[in-house]
Amino acid sequence: MSQRKQHHPEFKAKVALEALKGKETVSELASRFGVHPTMIHQWRRALLEGASGVFERGGWKAPEIDEEQVKDLHAKIGELAVANDFLARKLKPWSGQ
């Protein structure tokens, strides 16, 4: 049994853009790129449907902050700061300061 070929998003975009240009037929593009014409139609449709998302405002969403993880990280920073201070005090007699 053969596995389906996985195409990279860059390849799909390239083929879909070529299909949108309309310089070649879908059949010509399919033979040139080695994919089925149905795939080209699907990629072209997906490109057209998703193109408006490129121009939407607020595309950058602030990451959600996990308060529990923040508390754990602050606790770890405190532990490391205490350990660092302790070691700095213990090393003072040997460092000649």
Contacts in CASP RR format, 6 or more apart in sequence:
PFRMAT RR
TARGET T0000
AUTHOR 0000-0000-0000
METHOD contacts of the structure
MODEL  1
MSQRKQHHPEFKAKVALEALKGKETVSELASRFGVHPTMIHQWRRALLEG
ASGVFERGGWKAPEIDEEQVKDLHAKIGELAVANDFLARKLKPWSGQ
7 35 0 8 1.000
11 33 0 8 1.000
12 43 0 8 1.000
12 46 0 8 1.000
13 43 0 8 1.000
13 47 0 8 1.000
15 29 0 8 1.000
15 33 0 8 1.000
15 35 0 8 1.000
15 40 0 8 1.000
15 43 0 8 1.000
16 40 0 8 1.000
16 43 0 8 1.000
16 44 0 8 1.000
16 46 0 8 1.000
16 47 0 8 1.000
17 47 0 8 1.000
18 24 0 8 1.000
18 29 0 8 1.000
18 33 0 8 1.000
19 26 0 8 1.000
19 29 0 8 1.000
19 40 0 8 1.000
19 41 0 8 1.000
19 43 0 8 1.000
19 44 0 8 1.000
20 44 0 8 1.000
20 47 0 8 1.000
20 48 0 8 1.000
24 32 0 8 1.000
26 37 0 8 1.000
26 40 0 8 1.000
26 41 0 8 1.000
27 37 0 8 1.000
29 37 0 8 1.000
29 40 0 8 1.000
30 36 0 8 1.000
30 37 0 8 1.000
30 39 0 8 1.000
30 40 0 8 1.000
33 40 0 8 1.000
53 59 0 8 1.000
END
